[in-house]
């Protein structure tokens, strides 16, 4: 591209999906319908841990209206002793997660499924399935799962030479941690715990699957990646990937929780056995009991510093709940917790702990908020002991270009220090506080990702543009891609339509997750558009009878250059498109890449709270996020990501948690009892977008979506201390826990 006007990049253009969603025209997975469609329903374990001795489905099969029943026998079995990796998942665990095999491992674990002429008949048939269980002792919490006498979930998992619920470990080392602490003048060591929280997407899991008589399978579902759906369904059903077409519906939220599947393989087998399309939709209780929350955790952090505030050593140990099968996000906790800082000696260690809970799934920067909560809370205490402003302490130790991170990379150009400086200079940080009000700060990091992406750019006969990419749009990728394409072509963004292709219409594209989509899709769209521009220039050259290298492209038109400048009138995109079929043929280009160069993202948050000491309620009264976004292609969407992360962090810090009863069952499996923030819980959320462009990206993009959930937990916790003089080491800081602390303080004073 010869000219960059930035007319559209950096502009909050109208979102292309907005009208349909507002008026209810957008098609979600649960809206699907087909002729002959029947309904599927899952039967779930009533026990948190039990051997499945036998399953008798005969009575269910005999019920009028029932068309098919499936159990684990209909799902491909993978040996537990041989890994079967697919992305970040292992099919050994997935085949047992979507349908219990040897044992039921959590309350709500699927054990069978029925397809029938109506949802009511399917539910009735589920009640007729007879299962002989041998109920076993269970372990819900980390401390119970790692106790010497803990019930073992999987006999084949060993740790230190004996069966264990510790399914794996991860370690990062930098420098010499012991000598680092020897050099420290001040050392602070604290322990923390957080509770599991759900992603809280409004749309439950849903799918419609049709297996035709020739075996060709079509899946419409709510997911963060149609290629993931196709691959996992193929692995778990034995249907070849080439026979599966996965079509992404609009998605009503995911936040990482829809990067794995629960229903699609079950619906596929029900459809295959019945010869009918099968629709399955979870209710909210099923979502809460049987789909992945993020981990609860126990963490211990130790930080040593010189008297002048120079941090010389940082150590963290994290135990994370994986749920029933291995796979907790210890990578995020261990890799991200100290990542914002230039510390010469670092040691982090993570334990992946299985217990009788539903298997965890990714949740927005998986693991990083847990690690940051522990480290950023400890830093607050360190700053107090040193008598240094908490932001000044962070700025003094801020990672910068050239810093070696404990998890491996040497940082390139990045803007963490800029986020801290902006927070220090902001009016919010200097504003006065009232009684029982407090202010807290925290920072955070997420790796960000690139990965595989595909795009196709086509010029229509009337000179408009259709772009097809392979990623479900969750955070505004369609609007951002329209901005970028319009900018490159020099046309109005309204002339660009952006579509999400299915697995049969676009090349392989990885998940929407990891803050990768705009980074990766912008690269392939840019290269595709540049190819189209070269084609347009060549077409103009052919029309004018001059060499192609004597043509430039700017302002939406081909223009003669060099010695030919001024000899011909510019040819617009519309004019060239009209002539294309007569002089050159259709105009379009596609690119497929495994994109690299996605550098990490950093943020710093400032939070004010007010505590009602009579009721124990903590209210967030002001919140400002400062984030290096590289380049904000669509600022309104960037702000939405920043605000959304802050809101989710408010819920995690103050109210959200899974509560289990004495029978090992979730006691609050619905939005009435699981306390997510509502509008009245949230103040106006301010955002300061900081742009330190990523030099490895054509538009300077740096992933945005994960980082906003990393700092809030600690920022709110530190603000509560500033308000009350009481430090909390467990989340959530819900009213009963706050009142308990306040009462304890009163008793101590008396």
N, C-alpha and C positions, 0 to 999 in steps of 0.2 A: 504494500500500500504506500502510495507516494505522499499522501496528505492525511493528517489526522486532525480533524476539527474538534473532536470530543463534543459533538453536538448531542449525542445520545448516551455515550458511556459517561456514567456519573450523574445521570438524570433519572428521576423516579417516574418513569413512564407508566401508563395505565397497564395493569396486569392483564394478560390475555385471557386468563381463566376466571377473572373476577366476576363478571356478569353472570355467567352460568352458575357459579357457586352461590351467589347472592340470591338469585331467583329460584334456585332449586332444580336447575336443569342438568347440572353436572351428574354424570353417571358413576356411582360408586359400586363396589362389588356386590353389595346386598340388593342393588336395584336390578340385577340381571334376571332375565327370564328366558326360557326356551320352550318350544312345543314339546310336550311329553315330560316336562321336568318333574322330578320328585325331590323329596326333602331328606337330608341326612341328619342324624343326631348321634352324639357320642355318649356312651355309657362310661362313667368315671368311677374310680376307686373311692369307696367310703373310708378307706384306711390310709394312714400316712406311710405304712411299711407292712407289706404282707406278701408271702409267697402265694402265687396263683397256682393252686393244685389242679384245677380243671375249670373249663368253661363249657356250658351246655346252652346252645343257642336254638335248640329245636322248637321250643314254645314260641320264641320270637318269630322264627321263620314261618310258623304255622298261622300267625295272626293275619287275618284278611287285610290286604293293603300293603303288606311288607313285601319288598322286591329284592332286598339283598341284605346280608349281614357280613361284616368282616371282623376279624380278630388279628392278632399278631401273626397268625399263620399266613395271612394274605399280604404281609409286608416283608420285603426282602430282609433276611437276617444276615448281619455281619458279625464275624467273630470278634469277641471283645479283645482278643490278643493281638489283632493286626489293625493299625490305624488306617482309616479310610478318609483322608482329608479332602474337604471340599471348601475352598476358601478358608475361613477361620473356624469352620465347623468340622466335626468328625462324624461320619455317617454311622459309626458304631453306636454313638449315643443318640443320634437323631432317630434311628430306627426304633429305639426303645423309648424315646421321649414321645413320639406321636402315637405309639401303641405299646402298652406294657407287655413285656414278654415273660421273663422268668419271675419277676416280682413287680408289684405296684410299689412305687418309691415315694409317692406323695399323695396327699388327699386331693383328688381331682385328676389323678393320672388316668389317661384314656385306657380302657381295657377292651372295648368293643365298640362297634358302630352299626347303625341300622339306616337303611334307606327305605322310605315308604311313601305312599301317595299323599300324605300330609305330614306336617311337623308333629301334630298331635299323635298320629298313629305311630310315628317313629319313636316318640318319647314313651308311649305305652309299651312298645315292643322292647325298648331298652330295659324296662322294669321286669320283663319276663325272662331275661337272660339270667341263668343261674351260674354263679361263680362260687367255687369253694376256695376260701382264703384261709391261710395260716397266718394269723396276725403276729407280727414281730414287734419287739421294742423299737422305738424310733428316737432320732436325735434331730432337733430342730435348730438349736443355736450352735454357734461355733464352739463354745466351750464344752457343750455336751458331745459334739461330734469328734472332738480331739481328746476327750478324756480317756484314760487308760482302759476303762470298761465300756467304752462306747459301742453301741450296736454298729456293725460294719455293713455298709450298704452294698459294697462290691468286693467279694472275696479276692478277686484278681488284682485289686489295687494294693500295692505295698509301699510302705515308707520306712526307711531304715531297716529293711529286711523282714518286715512283718505286715500282715494285713492292716490297712489304715484307711481312714477317711481323708487323709491328706493325699490328694490326687496328683499334685505336682508342685514345683517350686520355680522361682525365677530370682536371679541375683544380678545386680549391677555393682561394679566397683570402679572407683576412680581414686587414684592416689593411695595414701596409707592412712586409713581411718584412725588407727590407734595413735599414730604420731600426731595426727591432726588434733585429737582431743588433748593430747599432752601439751600442745602449744596454746590451748584455749585458756583465757582468763575467766570466762563465764561459761557455764554449761547448764542448759535447761533440758530436762527429759520429762516427757509426759505421755500418757496413754489415753486413747480415745476409742469410742465405738459409734458406729452409725447403723441405722436400721435399713432393711431392704425397702425400696420405694419403687412403685410402678411407673412406667413411662406415661401412663394416663392419657393415651390417645383417645379421642372421642369416638372414633369409628371402631367397632370391634372387628375381629378377624372374620372374613367372609370369603367365599369362593363359589363359583359355578363351574363344574367340570363336565365335559361331554367326551366320552370315549365312543367313537363311531364303530360300526361293524368291521371296518378294515383296520381298526386299531389306532387310527389317527385321533389324537387327543388334543382338546382345546381347553385351556384353563383361563378363566377370568378371575382375578383375585386382587385383594388389597395387599400390596407388598412394597418393599423398598427396592425390588429388583426382579424383573420378570425372568432374567437369565438364571438367577439363583433359584427361582421357583421351578423352572424347567429342569435344571440339573438335579436338584434335590428330589423332585418328584420322580425323575428317571431312575436315580439310584435306589429309591425306596420302593418303587413298584416294579422295576424291571422293564418298563416301557422304554424303548430307545429314545434318546433325546431328539433324534431326527423326526420322530413321530409325534412330538409334543410341541404345540404352539401355545406359549404363555403370553397373555394379553394383559397389560396393566390397566386397571381402572384408576379413576381419581382416588387419591388416598387421603383419608381423614385423620392424618397424624400417624407418626411412627416412632420418631426419636430413637431409632435403633431397635425397637421392639418388633419391627416387621422385617428384620433382616434374616429371619429364619421362618420356617413354615410349620403349621400345626394341622391344617385341614386338607390341604390339596392332595396329598397321596391317599388319604382315607377316602376322599370324595372320588378320586380316580378309580380306586378299586371297587367302590360301590357302584360307580357308573359302568365299569367293565363287567361286573357280575350281573347287573340288572338290565343292561342295554339301554338305559335311560340317562339323560343329563341329570346330575345331582347337584343340588344347592345346599350349602351348609353355612350357617351364620351362628357365631357364638353369642350368648348373652353376656351381660357384664359380669355376672358371677363366674362364669367359665373363664373369661379373660383374666380376672383377678386371681382365680385359684390355679390356673393351669398354663398361663403364658408368662414369659420371663420378666420379672422385675429385675432391677439391678441388685448387686450384692449388698448384704449387710457386711460390716467389717469391724475388726479390732486392729488397732494400729498403735505402735509405740514409736515416738520420734525423739531423737536426741540431737541437739545442735550446740556447737561450741563456737565461741567468738572471742576476739581480742577486745580489750577495753574500748578501743576506738570504733567498734562495731564491725570490724572485718570478720566475716564468718570463715572459719578455718576447717570446720568439719560438720557433716550432716549424715545422720544415720536414721533409717526408717525400716520398720518391720510391719508388714501388713498381712493379716489373715482375712481372706475374702471368701464369702459363701458362694459356692458354685450352684447350689441347688442339688438336684438328684444326680446330675451327671457332671463330669469335669468340664471346666471352661470358664472360671471366673476371670474378670478383667485385671489380673495382677500385673499385666504388662503396662496398663495405664497408670495404676497406682504407683508402681515401682519406677517407671520411666519418667513420669511427669512431675512427681511431687517436689523435687528440687530443681526442675528444669529451668525456672526463671532466673536462677542464680549462678554466679561464677564462684564456685566453691572448689578448692583444690582437692579435698578429700571427702568422698561420698561413698556410702555403702547402703544399698537398699535390698531388701529380701522380701519375697512374697510367697505365701502359701495358698494353694488352691484347695478349698475344703468342701467336700460333698456332704450334704445333709438332706433330711426328708422334707425338702421344699421343692417347688417347681423349678425347673432348670432356668438359670438366669439368662437374660438376653442383653444385648448392648443397650446402653442408655447414654446417649449424648456425651461424648468424651469418656467412654467406659473406663471406670477405675480412677480417672484423673481427679474428679471432685472429691473422692474419698481420700486420695493421697494429699491433695491440696488442703483439705480441711485440717488434717493433722499437722502438716508442716506450717501452714499459715497461722494456725492458732498458736503453735509453739513460738513462731517468730514474734508474735504479739507480746508474749511474755518475755522473750529475750529483749525486745526493744524497751520494755518497761524496766527490766533489771539494769539495762545499760543507760537508761535515761535518754534514749534517742527516739525522736519521732519515728513512728512505725513506717511511714513512707520513705523517710530519709534513710532508714536502715535498708529498705529494699533497694533504693536507688544506689546506695553505696556498694551493694553487692550484686547489682543487676548484671545478668548475662548480656553479652554484646557480640558483635561480629568477631569471630576468632575464639570464643569461649568453647572449651571442650565440655560436652555434657556427659553425665555419667552413663546415660543409655546409649552413647555411641558417637553421635555426630559432632562435628565442629560447626558452630553456627555461622551461616553466611550473613548477609544483610538482614537485619531484623529490628523490630521497633519496640522491644519491651521497655527499655529505659524511657522512651518517649511516652509510654502510657503512664508511667509513674510521675514524670515531670508534669504532664498535663493534669494529673490528679492533684499534685501539690499546688499548681497554679490556679486551680478551679475555685470559683466562688463557694461551691459546696463545702470544700474542705475547711473553709474559714468561717462558715456561718455559725452563729451562736446556737447553743442548745439549751433546752429548758430542764426542769426537774424530771428525773427518771427518764431522761433522754440520753442517748449515747451514740457515738460514731465509731464505726469499725472499717478497716480496710483489709483487702487481701488481693493476691495476684494469682494467675493461673496460666497453664500452658496445655496445648494439645498438639500432637505430632503433625496432624493433617496428612493427606494422602493424595496420590495421583491415580495410577492404575489404568486399566483398560477402558477405552471409550471409543465409540464410533459415531460418525455423523455423515449426513448426506445433505448437500445444498443443491436445490434445483430452481431454475428460473422458469416461471410459467410463461405461457404464450403471450400474456398481456404485460409482461415485464415486472411481475411481482416475484416474491421469493418464498419458497417452502423449505424449511430446515427440519430435518428429522434427526433426533438423537435417541439414545437408548436408555435414558435414566428416568424413572418416575420423578415428577416435579414435586418436591416437598417444600423447598425454601425459595422458590422463585426463579428456577433455572430457565424457564421458557421466556420470561420477561427479560432476563439478563442476556440470554442468547440473541433475542430479537434486537436488543440495544447494540450488541457487538456486531452482528451481521449488518445492521443498518449503517453503523459507523464505518465499517470497512467498505461497503458499497457506495456510501455517500447518498443514501436515500432515506425517506421517512420511515421510522420504525413500524408504522402501521402497515407498511407494505410487506412486512415479514411475518409469516405464520410459522410457528414452531410446534411440531408434533412430537409425541413420544411414540416411537416405533415399538412393535412387539418383536418377539424372537424370530418371526418369519420375515420381517420387513426391514430390519436394521442389523448391522454387525454387532458382535458381542460387546456388551458394555457391563461393567461391574456395577455393584450395588450403589444406590444412593445412600451414602453414609461416609463417616470418617472425614467430613468436610472436604470431599473430593470432587463433587459434581461440577460446579462451575469451573473450578480449576481445570479439570480434565476436559470437559465438554467444550470450553472456550478454546482450548488448544486445537482440538480436531475440527471445530467449526471454523476457526480462523484459517487453518490450512486448507480446508475445503473451499472456503470463500475466496481465498487467494488463488486457488486453481481456477475457480469460476471466472475471476477477474482476468486471468491470463487467457482464458478461452474467449472472453468478450473482447479483449484487446486484439486477439488474433482475428476474430471475426471482423472487427472494424478495419484492421489492416488489409484484409482480403477485399473488403468493399472499396477501400480507397486505393488499393493497388500499391501499398507501401509496405516495408518490412515491419514485422510485429514489434521489433524493439524500437520502432519509431513512434510507438503509441503509448500514451500514459492513461491512467484512470484516475479521475477525481470528480467530486461533485456529482456522482451518479452518472457519469458519461465517459466515453472514450474520447481522447483528444489527441490530435496529431502533435508531435513534438520534434525537436531538432530542426533540421532544414525544412521539414514539412509543416512546421507550426504556422497556423493561420491559413493554410491552403484549403482546408476542409472544415465544414461545420461540425462541431461535436456531435457524436451519436449517443443518445441517451440509452439507458437500460431498456426502456420500453421500445425504442426504435430498433435496437439490436435484437431484442426478443422477437419482434414481429418479422424480422428478416432471417431469423436463425434457421428455420426449417427449409428455407429456399437456398441458403448459402452455406450452412454448416451443420445443421442438425440440432437436436436437443442440447440444452446447456445445463450441465450439472457436474458435480464432483463429490466424491466421498473420501473420507480418511478414517483409518483405524490405527490407533496408537496405544502402546502401553506407556502412559505418560509418566514422566519423572520430574523431579525438581520442586515438588510440593513441600515448601518449608513450613515449619511449625508456626503456630499462632499464639499470641500473648495478650493478656488483658489484665487490667487492674480495676477493682470496683471499690466504691465508697458508699457506705450504707449508714443511714440514721434510723434508729428505732426509738420507740417510746414504750415503756412497760407499765401496764396497769397492775400495780402491786396488790390491789385488792382481789383481782380476778386471775392474776398470773398470765395475762395475755400480752404477748409481744407483738407490737404493730410496727411494720416498716413504714416510716413516714417520708423518707426521701431516699432515692437510689440513683447513682450515676455510674455508668459503665464507660470505661476508656479502653479501646481496643485497636490494635494495629490490624487493619484488614487488607493491607497491601494496596488494593484499589477497589473502591466501592463502585461496582458497575451499575448497580441499582440501589441507591442509598436507602430508600424506604424499606426494601427487603432486608438490607443489612441491619437497619435499626430494629426491624421486627425480630430478627434472630437474636440480637443483643437483649431486647426486652423479654423475649420468650425464655431465654436461658435464666435471666434474673428471676422471673416469676416461678419457674420450676425450682430454682434454688431456694426461694422463699418457702415454698411448700416443703422441700426436703429438710430445711433447717428448723422449721417451726411446728409442723403438724403431721406430715406424711410418715406412715410406717405401717408395716404388716403386723397385725396382732394375732398371735396364735393362742388357741385355748388349750386346756389340759389334755384334749384328745388329739392334739397335733393337727388341728384344722384352722384355716384362716377364719378369724372371727369378724372381719370387716371387709367382706368381698363385694363392695359396692360403693358408689360415690356418695351415698348418704353417710356412711360410717368411715370410709377412707377419705380423710380430710384434705382434698386438694384446694389450693387457693381459688377464691372467686374474686370478682371485681372489687368488692368492698375490702378485700385483704391487701390490695395492692395500690400504692400511690402512683402518681405519674412517674414514669421511668425515663430518666434522661440518658442520653447517649452522646459520647464524644468519639467520632470516627477519626482515627489517626491513620494516615496513608503513608506507609513506607513500602513502596512498590517492590514486589518480588522480581528481581532482574531475570529470573529464569522463565518468566511467563510473558506472553505477548502483550497482555493488558496489565501486568503487574499484580495479578490476583493472588491472594493468600486465603486459604480456607477460613471461613467465618463461623460456621454453625455450631461447632462443639464448644469452643472456648468460653462462651458466655455462661455455661453452667458450672464452670470450674471454681471461680472465686466465691460465689455467694454464701456457701455454707460457713466458711470461716469469717467472711466479712460480717455476717449477721451475728455470729457467735461473739466476735470481738466487740461489736457494737453493744451487745447485751452486757458484757463486762463493763464497758465504759459507762453504761447507764446505771448499773446496780453495784458494781464492785464484786460481782460473783462470776466465777468462771465455770462454764459448763463443759464437761468432757464427753457428754453423750448427746446424740441427736435422736429425735427432734426435741427442741426446747418448747414443748407443749405446755399449756397452762398447768396441768397437775404437777409436772416436774419443776416448773418455775416456782409455783407455790410451795412445794416441798423445800426447795432451796431457801426461799424467803423465810419460811417458818423456822428452818434450821438456823438461819442467821439471827432471827429474833431471839430464839432460845439461847443461842450462844451469848448474845448481848445481855440477856437477863442473868 
